[in-house]
């Protein structure tokens, strides 16, 4: 099924998403909430993915970003028994709507609340990263593994997505960020940030808002590549979670180095 889902995602990217990149009319972009956009490409991509995924796995259900926007109660179905597809039809919508990259299509398959497979397609770059529980992570068909050493805080590069961080944590993180080699606000696209950790382009990424379509696909890729995905309080991540932030790192030692560098007093978390 890994290849079948990959083919579906590529088809949706080629026929629905890419043709509208930098060709959106004013009426093709709407605002769901302040600063949170949706485009006709998001809507049509999710519709096509929903039809294709449920055809591949009869009886399965879909929890997609746009479906939840229309009916928030759907979010509670992520942890339902059986097979549930978690879909981000265009990750990085604000980039896409502005005619910028990166943006991605992301899909995860959860069974009884546990993510068992995931796919992230970097649409403009045409790079596909996939993972299957217990079988490793692959980028463009080549197995990827995260680094196993911890070079120390002064050598670590990564993302601290401060936009949704509570004010007190934002101030602490910004004050301590210079202790790390490089901290950016990221590319506003989780579909870019997760593979970047898996391939050692960066060594960590910190998020606060953790909606399942943004993090379920990447979390399995990082774990299968050998990395660590946990809440800031050191508790394990589940796709049903929506609080306590999320720190993604190339390995467990780097996870602790980054967390303890940014938040030396963990009682604030």
Phi and psi in degrees as a GROMACS rama.xvg file:
@    title "Ramachandran Plot"
@    xaxis  label "Phi"
@    yaxis  label "Psi"
@TYPE xy
-55.9469  -46.0135  UNK-2
-70.1234  -37.282  UNK-3
-64.5911  -43.0317  UNK-4
-66.9386  -40.5363  UNK-5
-59.487  -43.188  UNK-6
-62.4646  -41.4592  UNK-7
-62.1111  -46.2637  UNK-8
-61.6655  -43.9508  UNK-9
-63.0257  -38.9805  UNK-10
-64.3542  -43.7537  UNK-11
-64.0618  -40.6703  UNK-12
-61.325  -44.0261  UNK-13
-74.1648  -32.7547  UNK-14
-100.859  -21.4663  UNK-15
-118.035  -46.6231  UNK-16
-83.384  -57.4773  UNK-17
-59.4334  -39.6631  UNK-18
-60.7113  -20.9619  UNK-19
-98.4981  -4.9715  UNK-20
-66.9384  122.113  UNK-21
64.1216  18.7463  UNK-22
-131.64  25.7526  UNK-23
-81.9129  134.067  UNK-24
-83.7004  164.378  UNK-25
-55.8977  -39.0707  UNK-26
-74.7853  -7.23636  UNK-27
-85.8611  -4.19767  UNK-28
-121.987  128.862  UNK-29
-128.36  163.175  UNK-30
-110.332  116.202  UNK-31
-75.1449  -38.4138  UNK-32
-155.511  167.423  UNK-33
-52.2073  118.665  UNK-34
81.8945  -0.46036  UNK-35
-115.716  106.496  UNK-36
-99.6093  157.847  UNK-37
-136.981  142.026  UNK-38
-119.84  168.709  UNK-39
-61.3685  -29.209  UNK-40
-65.9746  -41.3279  UNK-41
-57.5415  -48.9739  UNK-42
-65.4878  -45.3743  UNK-43
-74.1681  -33.5375  UNK-44
-62.6652  -45.6574  UNK-45
-65.3367  -37.7111  UNK-46
-62.2993  -45.105  UNK-47
-68.8252  -41.3479  UNK-48
-64.3016  -41.0923  UNK-49
-60.1049  -46.1432  UNK-50
-63.2871  -44.7494  UNK-51
-69.3431  -41.8528  UNK-52
-69.1749  -41.8528  UNK-53
-70.6148  -25.936  UNK-54
-71.4661  -37.064  UNK-55
-68.3352  -31.6382  UNK-56
-133.463  82.3179  UNK-57
-55.8748  137.558  UNK-58
91.3066  -9.64599  UNK-59
-78.232  163.535  UNK-60
-122.889  162.4  UNK-61
-123.21  131.131  UNK-62
-114.715  105.487  UNK-63
-115.178  157.013  UNK-64
-57.7992  -43.7852  UNK-65
-77.5296  -30.6912  UNK-66
-63.9254  -40.3446  UNK-67
-70.0917  -33.4391  UNK-68
-61.5342  -35.1935  UNK-69
-81.1554  -32.0595  UNK-70
-142.032  89.8388  UNK-71
-56.0354  -23.2955  UNK-72
-65.6211  -20.6574  UNK-73
-62.518  -25.8989  UNK-74
-58.8509  -32.8246  UNK-75
-69.2207  -9.02618  UNK-76
-86.5788  -4.15264  UNK-77
-56.0324  -39.5662  UNK-78
-94.2693  13.986  UNK-79
-61.6032  153.383  UNK-80
-61.1151  152.123  UNK-81
87.9107  -160.776  UNK-82
-95.7256  126.754  UNK-83
-130.863  124.353  UNK-84
-87.217  134.085  UNK-85
-111.954  120.535  UNK-86
-126.328  129.168  UNK-87
-114.15  102.946  UNK-88
-69.462  -31.2966  UNK-89
-146.084  102.767  UNK-90
-85.9864  131.29  UNK-91
89.4735  38.0518  UNK-92
-58.7137  -39.895  UNK-93
-62.1528  -38.2662  UNK-94
-61.8692  -50.1719  UNK-95
-57.0061  -46.4409  UNK-96
-65.4538  -28.2148  UNK-97
-88.1846  1.29766  UNK-98
75.4761  24.921  UNK-99
-117.744  163.056  UNK-100
-112.327  163.618  UNK-101
-89.3254  163.034  UNK-102
-152.28  159.203  UNK-103
-147.926  167.098  UNK-104
-114.741  131.563  UNK-105
-129.284  137.706  UNK-106
-138.751  139.118  UNK-107
-131.7  147.964  UNK-108
-111.491  119.437  UNK-109
-107.667  138.323  UNK-110
-122.275  118.722  UNK-111
54.0899  38.3663  UNK-112
86.0392  -2.64891  UNK-113
-109.053  130.737  UNK-114
-73.4318  124.36  UNK-115
-114.266  -14.8781  UNK-116
-157.703  150.935  UNK-117
-153.555  155.718  UNK-118
-140.49  132.473  UNK-119
-130.532  117.496  UNK-120
-105.833  114.963  UNK-121
-72.8593  102.085  UNK-122
-64.3441  -55.1836  UNK-123
-66.8672  -30.761  UNK-124
-86.7792  -14.3202  UNK-125
56.3489  44.0908  UNK-126
-109.452  127.364  UNK-127
-112.074  123.485  UNK-128
-112.738  128.238  UNK-129
-132.407  158.233  UNK-130
-149.951  149.65  UNK-131
-133.108  135.262  UNK-132
-53.912  121.571  UNK-133
82.3751  -1.14583  UNK-134
-120.689  3.4917  UNK-135
93.7898  178.013  UNK-136
-122.321  144.834  UNK-137
-137.047  140.754  UNK-138
-120.802  118.338  UNK-139
51.5885  40.6764  UNK-140
84.0061  -4.28192  UNK-141
-107.139  129.724  UNK-142
-63.8427  136.454  UNK-143
-115.668  141.748  UNK-144
-135.196  137.45  UNK-145
-72.7194  160.877  UNK-146
-65.2955  153.521  UNK-147
-107.709  -8.50676  UNK-148
-98.4961  167.408  UNK-149
-122.2  104.606  UNK-150
-77.339  -1.63305  UNK-151
98.0837  156.834  UNK-152
-53.9576  -39.8161  UNK-153
-69.0345  -7.60447  UNK-154
-114.419  5.55252  UNK-155
-99.8262  135.033  UNK-156
-117.338  143.031  UNK-157
-179.115  -166.937  UNK-158
-115.145  136.218  UNK-159
-123.421  104.219  UNK-160
-80.2384  95.2191  UNK-161
-83.0318  -12.9668  UNK-162
-55.742  -43.4054  UNK-163
-99.4885  -2.08085  UNK-164
-62.9195  137.282  UNK-165
-54.9133  149.237  UNK-166
-53.9642  -44.4085  UNK-167
-67.2961  -36.135  UNK-168
-74.0162  -33.9349  UNK-169
-61.6625  -44.9517  UNK-170
-63.9755  -41.2078  UNK-171
-66.0607  -45.6824  UNK-172
-62.7839  -43.2428  UNK-173
-64.7811  -39.1116  UNK-174
-65.4949  -34.4444  UNK-175
-96.4585  -9.90598  UNK-176
-55.7446  -35.8255  UNK-177
-61.6649  -13.4739  UNK-178
-74.1086  -14.0491  UNK-179
-99.5614  161.286  UNK-180
-63.3511  -45.6351  UNK-181
-155.149  130.383  UNK-182
-128.206  125.648  UNK-183
-119.089  170.199  UNK-184
-85.8986  -1.64305  UNK-185
87.9103  -173.827  UNK-186
-104.91  9.02352  UNK-187
57.515  38.6413  UNK-188
-157.759  101.468  UNK-189
-60.927  -29.739  UNK-190
-65.4297  -14.6263  UNK-191
-94.3794  -43.027  UNK-192
-66.0843  -41.1077  UNK-193
-65.573  -52.5029  UNK-194
-59.5458  -30.3576  UNK-195
-64.7682  -32.6358  UNK-196
-73.3666  -40.7834  UNK-197
-62.9001  -31.4837  UNK-198
-101.151  6.3262  UNK-199
69.5811  20.2584  UNK-200
-65.9574  -33.3805  UNK-201
-142.338  165.499  UNK-202
-109.599  -9.03766  UNK-203
-158.822  162.721  UNK-204
-151.991  132.482  UNK-205
-116.405  128.103  UNK-206
-125.419  155.603  UNK-207
-110.874  -53.1547  UNK-208
-76.9262  121.004  UNK-209
-126.858  63.5215  UNK-210
-67.7844  144.856  UNK-211
-61.1524  -36.7785  UNK-212
-68.5621  -22.0799  UNK-213
-81.9592  -26.5815  UNK-214
-126.14  -22.4014  UNK-215
-61.8807  -45.569  UNK-216
-62.7628  -49.0499  UNK-217
-68.1063  -32.1005  UNK-218
-61.974  -40.9027  UNK-219
-68.7728  -39.1844  UNK-220
-58.8788  -45.8909  UNK-221
-64.709  -45.5417  UNK-222
-62.8633  -43.2231  UNK-223
-71.4323  -21.5243  UNK-224
-84.2139  -7.50641  UNK-225
107.297  4.41216  UNK-226
-90.3493  -172.019  UNK-227
-127.098  134.414  UNK-228
-133.135  109.423  UNK-229
-145.612  159.989  UNK-230
-66.4583  161.172  UNK-231
-62.9752  -22.7627  UNK-232
-87.3022  12.2144  UNK-233
77.3743  12.1575  UNK-234
-90.1905  153.911  UNK-235
-68.5518  153.78  UNK-236
-93.7833  140.613  UNK-237
-130.553  146.05  UNK-238
-62.9096  -12.4792  UNK-239
-84.1311  -7.6952  UNK-240
-78.1312  149.616  UNK-241
-139.902  6.15235  UNK-242
-132.468  174.441  UNK-243
75.0488  11.636  UNK-244
63.867  177.93  UNK-245
-151.276  129.401  UNK-246
-115.633  123.187  UNK-247
-108.206  133.085  UNK-248
-146.291  159.57  UNK-249
-65.6525  -28.2762  UNK-250
-159.77  175.52  UNK-251
-66.4393  -38.0676  UNK-252
-64.6055  -43.4661  UNK-253
-65.037  -37.7887  UNK-254
-55.6372  -49.5322  UNK-255
-68.2511  -37.727  UNK-256
-61.2989  -46.3128  UNK-257
-67.5632  -47.1877  UNK-258
-60.3544  -45.6055  UNK-259
-75.2164  -23.0229  UNK-260
-75.3069  -44.694  UNK-261
-74.5539  -35.0129  UNK-262
-132.012  75.0248  UNK-263
-59.922  -31.3057  UNK-264
-99.9613  94.3461  UNK-265
-70.4254  -8.99167  UNK-266
-67.2083  -15.3287  UNK-267
-79.2577  -13.2119  UNK-268
